[in-house]
Amino acid sequence: MDKNIGEQLNKAYEAYRQACMDRDHAVKELQQKTENYTQQIREQQEKIELQNSIIAELKSQLAALNANR
């Protein structure tokens, strides 16, 4: 009987240990994905800012052209 309880405890501990390892892996994977998405968002925001400045410059040039007509 004691051997059976010991085996059950070992199995339960191994299941708990595996669950903890799976959780830790999932947390690391989520952190990496979050960092990647954050970097992508930052890059997209920089592109948007650049495009907005180009648009503003083009509008300014267009306004100057229209004023000269």
Summary of the structure (lengths in Angstrom):
residues: 69
radius of gyration: 29.7
end to end distance: 100.6
largest distance: 100.6
contacts: 131
relative contact order: 0.05
helix: 97%
strand: 0%
